[in-house]
Amino acid sequence: MTLKRPDDSSFSLKSIDMCNLNVQVPAQTVVINGVLSGGGKVSHTVVTPSTSVINNTYTLSSTFSNLVSGVLGNGLVVTTNVKLT
């Protein structure tokens, strides 16, 4: 999933809630990448708990500020409550 503002203005990615798709799904590794407006990239890796469908909030560091885009990597996860400013 790619996050980007329609007007291409910058934003900050604060946190994201994720859980596994169902209880048969093992732990999932999801890489969150961001492209900075001044150039450069930031990255953070999240590992969901195995066989759990309980939403967990993953807070991102302040390096996820002034982004022009963010990409949530692959994984059998449900993503909710993405907080941008």
N, CA, C and O atoms as a GROMACS GRO file, in nm:
protein
  340
    1MET      N    1   0.085  -0.116   0.000
    1MET     CA    2   0.000   0.000   0.000
    1MET      C    3   0.090   0.123   0.000
    1MET      O    4   0.184   0.132   0.079
    2THR      N    5   0.061   0.217  -0.088
    2THR     CA    6   0.137   0.342  -0.096
    2THR      C    7   0.054   0.456  -0.039
    2THR      O    8  -0.064   0.471  -0.072
    3LEU      N    9   0.116   0.536   0.046
    3LEU     CA   10   0.053   0.653   0.104
    3LEU      C   11   0.114   0.777   0.040
    3LEU      O   12   0.236   0.792   0.035
    4LYS      N   13   0.028   0.867  -0.008
    4LYS     CA   14   0.075   0.989  -0.073
    4LYS      C   15  -0.040   1.088  -0.073
    4LYS      O   16  -0.155   1.051  -0.094
    5ARG      N   17  -0.010   1.214  -0.050
    5ARG     CA   18  -0.115   1.317  -0.055
    5ARG      C   19  -0.148   1.349  -0.201
    5ARG      O   20  -0.059   1.350  -0.286
    6PRO      N   21  -0.275   1.374  -0.229
    6PRO     CA   22  -0.315   1.406  -0.367
    6PRO      C   23  -0.243   1.528  -0.424
    6PRO      O   24  -0.219   1.536  -0.545
    7ASP      N   25  -0.209   1.626  -0.337
    7ASP     CA   26  -0.142   1.747  -0.385
    7ASP      C   27   0.011   1.737  -0.376
    7ASP      O   28   0.081   1.836  -0.398
    8ASP      N   29   0.061   1.618  -0.344
    8ASP     CA   30   0.206   1.591  -0.333
    8ASP      C   31   0.275   1.668  -0.221
    8ASP      O   32   0.398   1.674  -0.219
    9SER      N   33   0.199   1.727  -0.128
    9SER     CA   34   0.263   1.795  -0.015
    9SER      C   35   0.317   1.691   0.083
    9SER      O   36   0.277   1.575   0.082
   10SER      N   37   0.409   1.734   0.168
   10SER     CA   38   0.472   1.642   0.262
   10SER      C   39   0.380   1.612   0.381
   10SER      O   40   0.284   1.684   0.407
   11PHE      N   41   0.412   1.504   0.451
   11PHE     CA   42   0.334   1.462   0.567
   11PHE      C   43   0.425   1.384   0.660
   11PHE      O   44   0.537   1.348   0.624
   12SER      N   45   0.375   1.358   0.780
   12SER     CA   46   0.445   1.274   0.877
   12SER      C   47   0.362   1.149   0.901
   12SER      O   48   0.239   1.156   0.910
   13LEU      N   49   0.427   1.037   0.911
   13LEU     CA   50   0.362   0.909   0.940
   13LEU      C   51   0.390   0.880   1.086
   13LEU      O   52   0.504   0.850   1.123
   14LYS      N   53   0.289   0.887   1.170
   14LYS     CA   54   0.305   0.875   1.315
   14LYS      C   55   0.296   0.731   1.365
   14LYS      O   56   0.383   0.684   1.439
   15SER      N   57   0.190   0.660   1.324
   15SER     CA   58   0.170   0.524   1.372
   15SER      C   59   0.076   0.450   1.279
   15SER      O   60   0.010   0.509   1.193
   16ILE      N   61   0.072   0.319   1.298
   16ILE     CA   62  -0.015   0.234   1.218
   16ILE      C   63  -0.058   0.116   1.304
   16ILE      O   64   0.022   0.061   1.380
   17ASP      N   65  -0.183   0.078   1.291
   17ASP     CA   66  -0.234  -0.041   1.360
   17ASP      C   67  -0.237  -0.156   1.261
   17ASP      O   68  -0.285  -0.142   1.149
   18MET      N   69  -0.185  -0.271   1.305
   18MET     CA   70  -0.184  -0.390   1.219
   18MET      C   71  -0.210  -0.514   1.301
   18MET      O   72  -0.180  -0.519   1.420
   19CYS      N   73  -0.265  -0.614   1.235
   19CYS     CA   74  -0.278  -0.747   1.293
   19CYS      C   75  -0.273  -0.849   1.180
   19CYS      O   76  -0.288  -0.814   1.063
   20ASN      N   77  -0.253  -0.976   1.216
   20ASN     CA   78  -0.253  -1.082   1.116
   20ASN      C   79  -0.392  -1.100   1.057
   20ASN      O   80  -0.492  -1.065   1.120
   21LEU      N   81  -0.398  -1.154   0.936
   21LEU     CA   82  -0.523  -1.173   0.865
   21LEU      C   83  -0.616  -1.269   0.937
   21LEU      O   84  -0.737  -1.246   0.942
   22ASN      N   85  -0.563  -1.377   0.994
   22ASN     CA   86  -0.642  -1.471   1.073
   22ASN      C   87  -0.549  -1.547   1.168
   22ASN      O   88  -0.428  -1.529   1.162
   23VAL      N   89  -0.605  -1.632   1.254
   23VAL     CA   90  -0.525  -1.698   1.357
   23VAL      C   91  -0.433  -1.807   1.303
   23VAL      O   92  -0.345  -1.853   1.376
   24GLN      N   93  -0.449  -1.850   1.179
   24GLN     CA   94  -0.358  -1.946   1.119
   24GLN      C   95  -0.232  -1.882   1.062
   24GLN      O   96  -0.137  -1.952   1.025
   25VAL      N   97  -0.230  -1.752   1.054
   25VAL     CA   98  -0.117  -1.681   0.994
   25VAL      C   99  -0.004  -1.668   1.096
   25VAL      O  100  -0.026  -1.618   1.207
   26PRO      N  101   0.117  -1.712   1.060
   26PRO     CA  102   0.230  -1.695   1.151
   26PRO      C  103   0.272  -1.548   1.156
   26PRO      O  104   0.215  -1.463   1.088
   27ALA      N  105   0.371  -1.520   1.238
   27ALA     CA  106   0.423  -1.383   1.247
   27ALA      C  107   0.456  -1.330   1.107
   27ALA      O  108   0.511  -1.403   1.024
   28GLN      N  109   0.422  -1.205   1.082
   28GLN     CA  110   0.446  -1.142   0.954
   28GLN      C  111   0.545  -1.028   0.969
   28GLN      O  112   0.538  -0.950   1.064
   29THR      N  113   0.638  -1.019   0.876
   29THR     CA  114   0.733  -0.908   0.874
   29THR      C  115   0.687  -0.808   0.768
   29THR      O  116   0.674  -0.842   0.651
   30VAL      N  117   0.664  -0.686   0.811
   30VAL     CA  118   0.619  -0.579   0.722
   30VAL      C  119   0.721  -0.466   0.728
   30VAL      O  120   0.750  -0.414   0.836
   31VAL      N  121   0.774  -0.428   0.614
   31VAL     CA  122   0.869  -0.318   0.606
   31VAL      C  123   0.794  -0.193   0.564
   31VAL      O  124   0.721  -0.193   0.465
   32ILE      N  125   0.814  -0.085   0.641
   32ILE     CA  126   0.752   0.044   0.610
   32ILE      C  127   0.864   0.135   0.561
   32ILE      O  128   0.960   0.161   0.633
   33ASN      N  129   0.851   0.182   0.439
   33ASN     CA  130   0.952   0.270   0.378
   33ASN      C  131   0.893   0.408   0.354
   33ASN      O  132   0.775   0.420   0.320
   34GLY      N  133   0.974   0.509   0.372
   34GLY     CA  134   0.932   0.645   0.344
   34GLY      C  135   1.034   0.716   0.257
   34GLY      O  136   1.154   0.693   0.268
   35VAL      N  137   0.984   0.804   0.170
   35VAL     CA  138   1.071   0.888   0.087
   35VAL      C  139   1.060   1.030   0.139
   35VAL      O  140   0.951   1.087   0.145
   36LEU      N  141   1.174   1.087   0.177
   36LEU     CA  142   1.179   1.222   0.234
   36LEU      C  143   1.169   1.328   0.125
   36LEU      O  144   1.219   1.310   0.014
   37SER      N  145   1.104   1.439   0.158
   37SER     CA  146   1.085   1.545   0.058
   37SER      C  147   1.217   1.606   0.012
   37SER      O  148   1.226   1.652  -0.102
   38GLY      N  149   1.318   1.607   0.096
   38GLY     CA  150   1.447   1.663   0.057
   38GLY      C  151   1.541   1.561  -0.005
   38GLY      O  152   1.658   1.590  -0.031
   39GLY      N  153   1.490   1.442  -0.030
   39GLY     CA  154   1.572   1.332  -0.081
   39GLY      C  155   1.609   1.240   0.034
   39GLY      O  156   1.612   1.281   0.150
   40GLY      N  157   1.635   1.118   0.002
   40GLY     CA  158   1.668   1.020   0.104
   40GLY      C  159   1.548   0.933   0.140
   40GLY      O  160   1.435   0.960   0.099
   41LYS      N  161   1.576   0.830   0.216
   41LYS     CA  162   1.473   0.733   0.252
   41LYS      C  163   1.487   0.696   0.399
   41LYS      O  164   1.595   0.705   0.457
   42VAL      N  165   1.376   0.653   0.458
   42VAL     CA  166   1.374   0.598   0.592
   42VAL      C  167   1.302   0.465   0.587
   42VAL      O  168   1.220   0.441   0.498
   43SER      N  169   1.333   0.377   0.683
   43SER     CA  170   1.274   0.244   0.682
   43SER      C  171   1.254   0.195   0.825
   43SER      O  172   1.333   0.227   0.915
   44HIS      N  173   1.149   0.117   0.845
   44HIS     CA  174   1.122   0.057   0.976
   44HIS      C  175   1.058  -0.080   0.951
   44HIS      O  176   0.973  -0.094   0.863
   45THR      N  177   1.101  -0.180   1.027
   45THR     CA  178   1.046  -0.315   1.013
   45THR      C  179   0.960  -0.349   1.134
   45THR      O  180   1.000  -0.327   1.248
   46VAL      N  181   0.842  -0.404   1.107
   46VAL     CA  182   0.748  -0.446   1.209
   46VAL      C  183   0.726  -0.596   1.195
   46VAL      O  184   0.712  -0.647   1.084
   47VAL      N  185   0.724  -0.666   1.308
   47VAL     CA  186   0.692  -0.809   1.308
   47VAL      C  187   0.568  -0.827   1.394
   47VAL      O  188   0.569  -0.795   1.512
   48THR      N  189   0.460  -0.879   1.333
   48THR     CA  190   0.336  -0.901   1.408
   48THR      C  191   0.348  -1.028   1.492
   48THR      O  192   0.424  -1.118   1.457
   49PRO      N  193   0.274  -1.036   1.602
   49PRO     CA  194   0.276  -1.158   1.682
   49PRO      C  195   0.215  -1.276   1.606
   49PRO      O  196   0.116  -1.259   1.534
   50SER      N  197   0.273  -1.392   1.621
   50SER     CA  198   0.226  -1.513   1.552
   50SER      C  199   0.086  -1.551   1.600
   50SER      O  200   0.055  -1.543   1.719
   51THR      N  201   0.003  -1.593   1.506
   51THR     CA  202  -0.134  -1.645   1.528
   51THR      C  203  -0.222  -1.552   1.611
   51THR      O  204  -0.309  -1.599   1.685
   52SER      N  205  -0.201  -1.423   1.602
   52SER     CA  206  -0.280  -1.326   1.676
   52SER      C  207  -0.355  -1.235   1.579
   52SER      O  208  -0.300  -1.190   1.479
   53VAL      N  209  -0.481  -1.211   1.611
   53VAL     CA  210  -0.560  -1.117   1.530
   53VAL      C  211  -0.596  -0.991   1.610
   53VAL      O  212  -0.689  -0.919   1.575
   54ILE      N  213  -0.521  -0.967   1.717
   54ILE     CA  214  -0.541  -0.847   1.798
   54ILE      C  215  -0.461  -0.732   1.737
   54ILE      O  216  -0.341  -0.745   1.713
   55ASN      N  217  -0.530  -0.619   1.713
   55ASN     CA  218  -0.461  -0.502   1.658
   55ASN      C  219  -0.353  -0.453   1.753
   55ASN      O  220  -0.375  -0.442   1.874
   56ASN      N  221  -0.238  -0.425   1.698
   56ASN     CA  222  -0.127  -0.366   1.772
   56ASN      C  223  -0.092  -0.234   1.706
   56ASN      O  224  -0.090  -0.223   1.583
   57THR      N  225  -0.064  -0.132   1.788
   57THR     CA  226  -0.023  -0.002   1.735
   57THR      C  227   0.128   0.002   1.731
   57THR      O  228   0.195  -0.023   1.831
   58TYR      N  229   0.182   0.032   1.614
   58TYR     CA  230   0.326   0.046   1.593
   58TYR      C  231   0.356   0.193   1.570
   58TYR      O  232   0.315   0.250   1.468
   59THR      N  233   0.427   0.254   1.663
   59THR     CA  234   0.462   0.396   1.655
   59THR      C  235   0.593   0.410   1.581
   59THR      O  236   0.691   0.340   1.609
   60LEU      N  237   0.596   0.501   1.486
   60LEU     CA  238   0.716   0.525   1.407
   60LEU      C  239   0.796   0.641   1.465
   60LEU      O  240   0.741   0.730   1.530
   61SER      N  241   0.925   0.639   1.441
   61SER     CA  242   1.013   0.744   1.494
   61SER      C  243   0.991   0.876   1.420
   61SER      O  244   0.924   0.882   1.318
   62SER      N  245   1.050   0.980   1.475
   62SER     CA  246   1.037   1.114   1.415
   62SER      C  247   1.106   1.123   1.279
   62SER      O  248   1.087   1.222   1.208
   63THR      N  249   1.185   1.022   1.241
   63THR     CA  250   1.247   1.023   1.108
   63THR      C  251   1.142   1.008   0.998
   63THR      O  252   1.172   1.033   0.881
   64PHE      N  253   1.021   0.967   1.033
   64PHE     CA  254   0.913   0.954   0.936
   64PHE      C  255   0.836   1.086   0.923
   64PHE      O  256   0.713   1.086   0.910
   65SER      N  257   0.907   1.196   0.926
   65SER     CA  258   0.850   1.331   0.908
   65SER      C  259   0.896   1.386   0.774
   65SER      O  260   1.002   1.349   0.723
   66ASN      N  261   0.815   1.476   0.718
   66ASN     CA  262   0.849   1.542   0.593
   66ASN      C  263   0.862   1.442   0.477
   66ASN      O  264   0.955   1.449   0.397
   67LEU      N  265   0.768   1.350   0.472
   67LEU     CA  266   0.766   1.248   0.367
   67LEU      C  267   0.685   1.295   0.247
   67LEU      O  268   0.590   1.372   0.262
   68VAL      N  269   0.723   1.248   0.129
   68VAL     CA  270   0.640   1.269   0.011
   68VAL      C  271   0.564   1.142  -0.024
   68VAL      O  272   0.465   1.147  -0.097
   69SER      N  273   0.610   1.027   0.028
   69SER     CA  274   0.536   0.902   0.012
   69SER      C  275   0.581   0.803   0.117
   69SER      O  276   0.690   0.812   0.173
   70GLY      N  277   0.494   0.707   0.143
   70GLY     CA  278   0.523   0.597   0.233
   70GLY      C  279   0.470   0.470   0.172
   70GLY      O  280   0.364   0.470   0.109
   71VAL      N  281   0.542   0.361   0.191
   71VAL     CA  282   0.500   0.232   0.134
   71VAL      C  283   0.500   0.128   0.245
   71VAL      O  284   0.600   0.110   0.315
   72LEU      N  285   0.388   0.059   0.259
   72LEU     CA  286   0.379  -0.052   0.352
   72LEU      C  287   0.404  -0.179   0.274
   72LEU      O  288   0.333  -0.208   0.177
   73GLY      N  289   0.505  -0.256   0.314
   73GLY     CA  290   0.544  -0.376   0.243
   73GLY      C  291   0.443  -0.488   0.254
   73GLY      O  292   0.340  -0.474   0.321
   74ASN      N  293   0.474  -0.597   0.189
   74ASN     CA  294   0.385  -0.713   0.185
   74ASN      C  295   0.376  -0.783   0.320
   74ASN      O  296   0.466  -0.773   0.403
   75GLY      N  297   0.268  -0.852   0.339
   75GLY     CA  298   0.242  -0.931   0.459
   75GLY      C  299   0.094  -0.962   0.464
   75GLY      O  300   0.012  -0.884   0.416
   76LEU      N  301   0.060  -1.074   0.524
   76LEU     CA  302  -0.080  -1.111   0.539
   76LEU      C  303  -0.134  -1.044   0.664
   76LEU      O  304  -0.159  -1.110   0.765
   77VAL      N  305  -0.152  -0.913   0.656
   77VAL     CA  306  -0.194  -0.834   0.771
   77VAL      C  307  -0.316  -0.748   0.734
   77VAL      O  308  -0.342  -0.720   0.617
   78VAL      N  309  -0.388  -0.710   0.837
   78VAL     CA  310  -0.496  -0.613   0.825
   78VAL      C  311  -0.440  -0.482   0.878
   78VAL      O  312  -0.390  -0.477   0.990
   79THR      N  313  -0.449  -0.377   0.798
   79THR     CA  314  -0.397  -0.246   0.836
   79THR      C  315  -0.513  -0.152   0.863
   79THR      O  316  -0.603  -0.137   0.780
   80THR      N  317  -0.510  -0.088   0.979
   80THR     CA  318  -0.615   0.007   1.014
   80THR      C  319  -0.551   0.127   1.082
   80THR      O  320  -0.436   0.121   1.124
   81ASN      N  321  -0.626   0.233   1.093
   81ASN     CA  322  -0.589   0.347   1.175
   81ASN      C  323  -0.448   0.400   1.146
   81ASN      O  324  -0.366   0.408   1.237
   82VAL      N  325  -0.422   0.433   1.023
   82VAL     CA  326  -0.293   0.493   0.984
   82VAL      C  327  -0.300   0.640   1.022
   82VAL      O  328  -0.388   0.712   0.974
   83LYS      N  329  -0.208   0.687   1.106
   83LYS     CA  330  -0.210   0.825   1.155
   83LYS      C  331  -0.106   0.910   1.083
   83LYS      O  332   0.014   0.888   1.094
   84LEU      N  333  -0.158   1.007   1.007
   84LEU     CA  334  -0.073   1.103   0.934
   84LEU      C  335  -0.099   1.242   0.987
   84LEU      O  336  -0.207   1.273   1.037
   85THR      N  337   0.002   1.326   0.976
   85THR     CA  338  -0.019   1.468   1.006
   85THR      C  339   0.042   1.550   0.895
   85THR      O  340   0.036   1.672   0.899
   0.00000   0.00000   0.00000
